[in-house]
Amino acid sequence: MEFCRVKLWRGKTYMDINSFAPCGLICGLCKDIHIECKGCRNGGGDQNCFQLNCCKTKDIAGCWECESFPCGDGYLGDEKWRGITAGFAKCIKIVGPERFYKNVKSKLGSSIDYYKYTSISMQNIINIFYD
């Protein structure tokens, strides 16, 4: 199993497998990654997160690899976060993490405030990237 991460090297970013949270959000592009959070796969975020622990238990990289996706648990069951997490995970499932990362970075930039995208439907999130 591999994961994705964005690393900084001489001011440049590149992907490696720990940057994607199991829920589909891209920790490496989060505005909080360098301030107060180091990403959920690296001990930051909520270590009791349902998605993080479920994916560890199932030995899968993220919700996009789960047979039960989209389930109604954790962030995928939270009305506020369901749209963005399910939308991101669905996009990753369709185009893969590397292509989706490039799409997110080109559409939303390299410092995303995910709170701005809460309470938006999964389809509207997908439409941001593939209209």
Backbone as ProteinMPNN parsed JSONL, in Angstrom:
{"seq_chain_A": "MEFCRVKLWRGKTYMDINSFAPCGLICGLCKDIHIECKGCRNGGGDQNCFQLNCCKTKDIAGCWECESFPCGDGYLGDEKWRGITAGFAKCIKIVGPERFYKNVKSKLGSSIDYYKYTSISMQNIINIFYD", "coords_chain_A": {"N_chain_A": [[0.843, -1.173, 0.0], [0.544, 2.199, -0.807], [0.969, 5.698, -0.106], [0.284, 9.255, -0.504], [2.253, 12.217, -0.523], [3.097, 15.663, -0.326], [6.179, 17.094, -0.686], [8.498, 19.542, 0.38], [11.199, 20.961, -1.225], [13.893, 22.897, -1.576], [12.105, 25.043, -1.958], [10.288, 24.004, -3.766], [7.529, 21.901, -4.632], [6.744, 18.446, -4.559], [5.121, 15.379, -5.332], [4.678, 12.697, -3.178], [3.854, 9.647, -1.694], [2.335, 10.273, 0.838], [0.62, 12.524, 1.097], [-2.157, 12.611, 0.658], [-4.996, 12.539, 2.596], [-6.83, 9.865, 4.154], [-9.539, 10.394, 3.764], [-9.613, 11.8, 1.433], [-8.945, 14.485, 1.22], [-6.243, 16.742, 0.524], [-3.587, 16.863, 2.327], [-1.086, 18.077, 2.024], [-1.619, 20.374, 0.574], [-3.13, 21.892, 2.196], [-3.911, 24.875, 3.937], [-3.171, 24.914, 6.585], [-1.113, 23.112, 6.957], [1.614, 23.726, 7.389], [1.536, 25.244, 9.6], [-0.014, 24.436, 11.971], [-0.564, 21.772, 11.729], [0.561, 18.599, 10.703], [-0.43, 16.866, 8.906], [-2.626, 14.077, 8.695], [-1.629, 11.471, 8.31], [0.868, 11.702, 9.236], [0.829, 11.999, 11.942], [-0.485, 14.338, 12.637], [-3.549, 16.291, 12.658], [-6.721, 14.697, 13.347], [-6.241, 11.97, 15.124], [-8.03, 10.069, 15.871], [-9.758, 9.869, 13.828], [-12.369, 8.551, 11.894], [-12.112, 7.757, 9.142], [-9.291, 7.59, 8.81], [-8.583, 5.52, 10.631], [-10.255, 3.427, 9.763], [-9.327, 2.984, 7.136], [-6.707, 2.21, 7.713], [-7.223, -0.185, 9.079], [-8.402, -1.681, 7.021], [-6.302, -1.787, 5.324], [-5.959, -0.048, 3.116], [-5.346, 2.72, 0.894], [-7.074, 4.908, 0.889], [-10.476, 6.177, 1.135], [-11.366, 6.078, -1.48], [-10.556, 3.634, -2.418], [-12.161, 1.825, -1.225], [-14.644, -0.714, -1.006], [-17.086, -0.047, 0.071], [-17.476, 2.617, -0.418], [-19.369, 5.514, -1.249], [-19.469, 5.601, 2.203], [-21.444, 6.162, 5.172], [-20.081, 7.11, 7.334], [-17.975, 8.816, 9.767], [-16.272, 11.602, 8.391], [-17.577, 11.33, 5.975], [-20.125, 10.956, 6.743], [-20.809, 13.246, 7.933], [-22.694, 16.046, 7.567], [-21.668, 18.577, 6.95], [-19.011, 18.119, 6.009], [-19.22, 16.049, 4.171], [-19.64, 16.521, 1.347], [-17.215, 17.683, 0.305], [-15.228, 15.802, 1.09], [-16.208, 13.354, 0.04], [-16.437, 14.154, -2.61], [-13.745, 14.76, -3.326], [-12.571, 12.211, -2.867], [-14.001, 10.671, -4.714], [-13.163, 11.824, -7.139], [-10.434, 11.132, -7.03], [-10.693, 8.383, -7.19], [-11.618, 8.158, -9.798], [-9.703, 9.475, -11.539], [-7.219, 9.064, -10.43], [-4.602, 9.674, -7.951], [-2.334, 11.348, -8.66], [-3.015, 12.812, -11.0], [-5.342, 14.043, -10.06], [-4.298, 15.585, -7.966], [-2.798, 17.476, -9.438], [-4.907, 18.749, -10.79], [-6.344, 19.879, -8.623], [-4.424, 21.599, -7.525], [-4.071, 23.357, -9.689], [-6.608, 24.496, -9.914], [-7.353, 25.38, -7.328], [-5.078, 26.271, -6.061], [-2.04, 26.301, -4.031], [-2.41, 26.482, -1.331], [-4.876, 25.704, 0.428], [-7.922, 26.598, 1.929], [-9.831, 24.577, 3.411], [-12.208, 24.841, 4.825], [-13.721, 26.697, 3.484], [-14.983, 25.242, 1.571], [-16.749, 23.539, 2.713], [-19.979, 22.126, 3.276], [-20.776, 22.072, 0.632], [-22.132, 20.319, -2.082], [-21.263, 16.933, -3.102], [-21.311, 16.567, -5.914], [-21.105, 19.219, -6.81], [-18.571, 19.852, -5.872], [-17.028, 18.086, -7.434], [-17.597, 19.21, -9.91], [-16.129, 21.571, -9.81], [-13.597, 20.824, -10.592], [-13.918, 19.343, -12.899], [-15.598, 20.532, -15.103]], "CA_chain_A": [[0.0, 0.0, 0.0], [1.299, 3.438, -0.864], [0.226, 6.917, 0.193], [0.833, 10.407, -1.233], [2.653, 13.386, 0.264], [3.811, 16.724, -1.025], [7.365, 17.469, 0.081], [9.134, 20.782, -0.046], [12.636, 20.854, -1.416], [14.349, 24.136, -2.195], [10.968, 25.87, -2.34], [9.436, 23.344, -4.755], [6.76, 20.784, -4.092], [6.58, 17.277, -5.401], [4.256, 14.406, -4.684], [5.076, 11.355, -2.797], [2.579, 9.027, -1.384], [1.633, 10.565, 2.11], [-0.1, 13.795, 1.139], [-3.602, 12.459, 0.648], [-5.636, 11.969, 3.779], [-7.708, 8.773, 3.747], [-10.845, 10.924, 3.361], [-9.485, 12.383, 0.112], [-8.357, 15.82, 1.258], [-4.811, 16.715, 0.255], [-2.953, 17.533, 3.467], [0.033, 18.882, 1.562], [-2.084, 21.64, 0.014], [-3.945, 22.565, 3.211], [-3.269, 26.098, 4.45], [-2.712, 24.685, 7.95], [-0.106, 22.047, 7.026], [2.906, 24.17, 7.908], [1.295, 26.072, 10.776], [-0.401, 23.709, 13.168], [-0.874, 20.376, 11.431], [1.531, 17.977, 9.799], [-1.139, 15.87, 8.106], [-3.089, 12.983, 9.55], [-0.772, 10.276, 8.186], [2.135, 12.008, 9.899], [0.588, 12.261, 13.36], [-1.27, 15.557, 12.835], [-4.987, 16.084, 12.478], [-7.458, 13.906, 14.336], [-5.781, 10.581, 15.079], [-9.191, 9.215, 16.107], [-10.603, 10.021, 12.649], [-12.928, 7.288, 11.412], [-11.521, 7.382, 7.865], [-7.901, 7.196, 9.025], [-8.527, 4.21, 11.286], [-10.904, 2.438, 8.899], [-8.414, 2.657, 6.029], [-5.593, 1.43, 8.287], [-7.746, -1.521, 9.355], [-8.638, -2.368, 5.743], [-5.046, -1.738, 4.576], [-6.17, 0.648, 1.852], [-4.805, 4.078, 0.929], [-8.11, 5.877, 1.19], [-11.874, 5.813, 0.879], [-11.53, 5.824, -2.903], [-10.265, 2.22, -2.683], [-13.063, 1.004, -0.409], [-15.835, -1.27, -1.65], [-18.267, 0.573, 0.673], [-17.499, 4.057, -0.705], [-19.222, 6.36, -0.059], [-20.212, 5.145, 3.374], [-22.036, 7.274, 5.913], [-19.365, 7.203, 8.605], [-16.941, 9.839, 9.905], [-16.485, 12.801, 7.576], [-18.536, 11.015, 4.914], [-21.451, 11.003, 7.35], [-20.981, 14.59, 8.484], [-23.325, 16.869, 6.533], [-20.785, 19.696, 6.598], [-17.79, 17.668, 5.329], [-19.478, 14.961, 3.218], [-19.484, 16.929, -0.05], [-15.814, 17.858, -0.108], [-14.459, 14.563, 1.224], [-16.699, 12.383, -0.946], [-16.091, 14.678, -3.932], [-12.313, 14.547, -3.563], [-12.312, 10.768, -2.961], [-14.576, 10.207, -5.987], [-12.246, 12.268, -8.2], [-9.224, 10.301, -6.945], [-11.096, 7.063, -7.683], [-11.804, 8.232, -11.242], [-8.516, 9.885, -12.319], [-5.979, 8.733, -9.734], [-4.119, 10.748, -7.093], [-1.406, 12.305, -9.276], [-3.766, 13.714, -11.883], [-6.237, 14.863, -9.248], [-3.459, 16.57, -7.284], [-2.512, 18.545, -10.397], [-6.156, 19.483, -11.019], [-6.646, 20.661, -7.425], [-3.44, 22.681, -7.426], [-4.307, 24.355, -10.74], [-7.901, 25.168, -9.7], [-7.497, 25.966, -5.987], [-3.806, 26.79, -5.58], [-1.231, 25.427, -3.182], [-2.726, 26.732, 0.074], [-6.335, 25.624, 0.406], [-8.707, 26.698, 3.151], [-10.898, 23.604, 3.182], [-13.454, 25.281, 5.448], [-14.485, 27.447, 2.478], [-15.651, 24.3, 0.681], [-17.663, 22.671, 3.452], [-21.413, 22.278, 2.985], [-20.998, 22.051, -0.814], [-22.44, 18.935, -2.446], [-20.218, 16.157, -3.76], [-21.321, 16.856, -7.347], [-20.577, 20.575, -7.021], [-17.113, 19.763, -5.678], [-16.497, 17.448, -8.639], [-17.743, 20.169, -11.013], [-15.055, 22.549, -9.733], [-12.421, 20.293, -11.262], [-14.253, 18.732, -14.193], [-16.853, 21.119, -15.582]], "C_chain_A": [[0.885, 1.232, 0.0], [0.392, 4.608, -0.546], [0.879, 8.073, -0.551], [1.161, 11.564, -0.313], [3.323, 14.405, -0.644], [4.991, 17.084, -0.143], [7.899, 18.776, -0.47], [10.632, 20.53, -0.159], [13.072, 22.072, -2.203], [13.196, 24.955, -2.758], [10.039, 25.246, -3.359], [8.683, 22.2, -4.085], [6.809, 19.627, -5.08], [5.757, 16.267, -4.608], [5.021, 13.163, -4.299], [3.85, 10.804, -2.099], [1.988, 9.409, -0.022], [0.765, 11.821, 2.156], [-1.609, 13.684, 1.165], [-4.077, 11.847, 1.952], [-6.552, 10.835, 3.311], [-9.082, 9.245, 3.27], [-10.802, 11.55, 1.973], [-8.903, 13.782, 0.1], [-6.845, 15.705, 1.061], [-4.114, 17.546, 1.329], [-1.847, 18.479, 3.021], [-0.358, 20.211, 0.95], [-2.937, 22.426, 1.006], [-3.195, 23.778, 3.754], [-2.691, 25.895, 5.838], [-1.543, 23.71, 8.061], [1.215, 22.501, 7.627], [2.762, 24.966, 9.196], [1.054, 25.213, 12.013], [-0.635, 22.223, 12.957], [0.17, 19.821, 10.479], [0.896, 16.887, 8.943], [-1.473, 14.643, 8.929], [-2.231, 11.726, 9.441], [0.572, 10.463, 8.878], [1.942, 12.414, 11.348], [-0.148, 13.548, 13.648], [-2.744, 15.246, 12.695], [-5.591, 15.283, 13.609], [-7.05, 12.441, 14.214], [-6.884, 9.579, 15.414], [-10.167, 9.267, 14.935], [-11.078, 8.649, 12.16], [-12.239, 6.84, 10.128], [-10.084, 6.899, 8.016], [-7.83, 5.78, 9.589], [-9.184, 3.112, 10.457], [-9.966, 2.005, 7.776], [-7.19, 1.882, 6.516], [-6.035, -0.01, 8.504], [-7.907, -2.335, 8.07], [-7.387, -2.433, 4.873], [-5.247, -1.183, 3.164], [-5.669, 2.083, 2.0], [-5.844, 5.104, 1.315], [-9.486, 5.367, 0.82], [-12.118, 5.452, -0.578], [-11.235, 4.38, -3.279], [-11.236, 1.28, -1.98], [-14.285, 0.548, -1.193], [-17.11, -0.606, -1.135], [-18.38, 2.071, 0.402], [-18.697, 4.414, -1.569], [-20.082, 5.835, 1.081], [-20.807, 6.364, 4.079], [-21.354, 7.495, 7.242], [-18.328, 8.328, 8.59], [-17.273, 11.082, 9.095], [-17.499, 12.558, 6.464], [-19.968, 10.973, 5.436], [-21.78, 12.365, 7.933], [-21.513, 15.502, 7.376], [-22.427, 18.004, 6.048], [-19.619, 19.254, 5.715], [-18.032, 16.63, 4.241], [-19.188, 15.366, 1.769], [-18.036, 17.006, -0.49], [-15.019, 16.553, 0.015], [-14.911, 13.521, 0.21], [-16.355, 12.839, -2.362], [-14.628, 14.456, -4.277], [-12.028, 13.053, -3.75], [-12.846, 10.203, -4.278], [-13.664, 10.598, -7.157], [-10.973, 11.426, -8.216], [-9.519, 8.912, -7.503], [-11.153, 7.061, -9.21], [-10.489, 8.488, -11.982], [-7.184, 9.532, -11.672], [-5.422, 9.925, -8.978], [-3.21, 11.771, -7.783], [-2.135, 13.302, -10.167], [-4.691, 14.615, -11.066], [-5.459, 15.936, -8.497], [-3.176, 17.758, -8.207], [-3.752, 19.391, -10.666], [-6.488, 20.389, -9.838], [-5.7, 21.855, -7.342], [-3.689, 23.754, -8.481], [-5.607, 25.13, -10.512], [-7.97, 25.925, -8.375], [-6.201, 26.535, -5.428], [-3.117, 25.84, -4.622], [-1.413, 25.701, -1.694], [-4.243, 26.837, 0.215], [-6.913, 25.762, 1.806], [-9.93, 25.802, 2.953], [-12.233, 24.025, 3.789], [-14.323, 26.071, 4.474], [-15.323, 26.522, 1.591], [-16.567, 23.32, 1.418], [-19.091, 23.023, 3.061], [-21.708, 22.441, 1.493], [-21.203, 20.588, -1.206], [-21.264, 18.261, -3.152], [-20.164, 16.508, -5.247], [-20.783, 18.256, -7.649], [-19.079, 20.634, -6.8], [-16.482, 19.166, -6.932], [-16.529, 18.435, -9.804], [-16.678, 21.261, -10.987], [-13.864, 22.107, -10.578], [-12.707, 19.784, -12.671], [-15.59, 19.277, -14.674], [-17.047, 20.935, -17.063]], "O_chain_A": [[1.871, 1.292, 0.735], [-0.825, 4.514, -0.703], [1.927, 7.89, -1.17], [0.39, 11.853, 0.602], [4.019, 14.056, -1.597], [4.809, 17.355, 1.044], [7.758, 19.067, -1.658], [11.241, 19.943, 0.736], [12.673, 22.26, -3.352], [13.273, 25.49, -3.864], [9.083, 25.894, -3.787], [9.145, 21.616, -3.105], [6.905, 19.829, -6.291], [5.71, 16.304, -3.379], [5.888, 12.673, -5.024], [2.869, 11.533, -1.953], [0.997, 8.738, 0.266], [0.221, 12.132, 3.215], [-2.279, 14.593, 1.656], [-3.621, 10.778, 2.358], [-7.006, 10.854, 2.167], [-9.721, 8.571, 2.462], [-11.854, 11.808, 1.388], [-8.409, 14.228, -0.935], [-6.246, 14.683, 1.397], [-4.061, 18.773, 1.247], [-1.692, 19.564, 3.581], [0.486, 21.096, 0.817], [-3.416, 23.513, 0.684], [-1.991, 23.714, 4.001], [-1.796, 26.639, 6.237], [-1.029, 23.5, 9.16], [1.873, 21.719, 8.314], [3.762, 25.325, 9.818], [1.82, 25.257, 12.975], [-0.879, 21.493, 13.917], [0.608, 20.508, 9.556], [1.597, 16.081, 8.33], [-0.68, 14.22, 9.771], [-2.123, 10.982, 10.416], [1.318, 9.506, 9.081], [2.791, 13.096, 11.922], [-0.419, 13.838, 14.813], [-3.142, 14.083, 12.621], [-5.028, 15.206, 14.701], [-7.479, 11.754, 13.288], [-6.694, 8.373, 15.259], [-11.285, 8.762, 15.04], [-10.288, 7.714, 12.031], [-11.824, 5.686, 10.018], [-9.703, 5.897, 7.41], [-7.093, 4.94, 9.073], [-8.708, 1.976, 10.455], [-9.824, 0.815, 7.497], [-6.693, 1.0, 5.817], [-5.315, -0.946, 8.157], [-7.589, -3.523, 8.033], [-7.398, -3.056, 3.811], [-4.785, -1.749, 2.173], [-5.58, 2.599, 3.114], [-5.529, 6.076, 2.002], [-9.643, 4.278, 0.267], [-12.973, 4.621, -0.883], [-11.626, 3.939, -4.36], [-11.137, 0.063, -2.131], [-14.882, 1.319, -1.945], [-18.121, -0.603, -1.838], [-19.278, 2.728, 0.929], [-19.01, 3.698, -2.521], [-21.289, 5.651, 0.925], [-20.665, 7.487, 3.594], [-21.965, 8.008, 8.18], [-17.863, 8.74, 7.527], [-18.408, 11.559, 9.106], [-18.203, 13.48, 6.054], [-20.916, 10.956, 4.651], [-22.904, 12.604, 8.374], [-20.846, 15.7, 6.361], [-22.435, 18.346, 4.866], [-19.276, 19.953, 4.762], [-17.125, 16.354, 3.455], [-18.545, 14.609, 1.041], [-17.665, 16.462, -1.531], [-14.22, 16.236, -0.866], [-14.075, 12.87, -0.416], [-16.021, 12.019, -3.217], [-14.301, 14.019, -5.381], [-11.323, 12.67, -4.684], [-12.206, 9.347, -4.888], [-13.424, 9.793, -8.056], [-10.486, 11.049, -9.282], [-8.692, 8.332, -8.207], [-10.779, 6.074, -9.844], [-10.187, 7.792, -12.952], [-6.133, 9.683, -12.295], [-5.728, 11.069, -9.315], [-3.321, 12.964, -7.501], [-1.889, 14.505, -10.088], [-4.81, 15.808, -11.347], [-5.912, 17.077, -8.401], [-3.303, 18.911, -7.796], [-3.66, 20.615, -10.759], [-6.872, 21.542, -10.031], [-6.132, 22.985, -7.115], [-3.534, 24.942, -8.197], [-5.695, 26.302, -10.879], [-8.576, 26.994, -8.304], [-6.228, 27.223, -4.407], [-3.561, 24.709, -4.426], [-0.64, 25.198, -0.878], [-4.814, 27.925, 0.131], [-6.448, 25.121, 2.749], [-10.939, 26.23, 2.392], [-13.285, 23.605, 3.308], [-15.544, 26.106, 4.629], [-16.264, 26.971, 0.936], [-17.096, 22.385, 0.817], [-19.354, 24.12, 2.567], [-22.79, 22.905, 1.131], [-20.503, 19.712, -0.699], [-20.394, 18.922, -3.719], [-19.079, 16.725, -5.786], [-20.08, 18.448, -8.641], [-18.386, 21.394, -7.477], [-15.495, 19.701, -7.437], [-15.59, 18.489, -10.598], [-16.352, 21.823, -12.032], [-13.203, 22.933, -11.207], [-11.827, 19.798, -13.532], [-16.597, 18.57, -14.657], [-18.057, 21.374, -17.613]]}, "name": "protein", "num_of_chains": 1, "seq": "MEFCRVKLWRGKTYMDINSFAPCGLICGLCKDIHIECKGCRNGGGDQNCFQLNCCKTKDIAGCWECESFPCGDGYLGDEKWRGITAGFAKCIKIVGPERFYKNVKSKLGSSIDYYKYTSISMQNIINIFYD"}
